[in-house]
């Protein structure tokens, strides 16, 4: 089974370096601020499913013009 994880620190640090506030990122992604914090702190709350959260993580990375290969890490579980 493949489980996607992501580099939440890279997302947060890139957002900060880009001068984008949490509120601005939430507005760009049509999410709540608490969902942005959940992504940046690698928490599983405020999303109805892990799949939806990973879709938002990918959109977040795209807005920051990050390479998805640097953000998303696949882990294989036996």
Helices and strands as residue ranges (DSSP letters): E 2-6, H 8-17, H 22-29, H 33-40, H 50-63, H 68-71, E 72-76
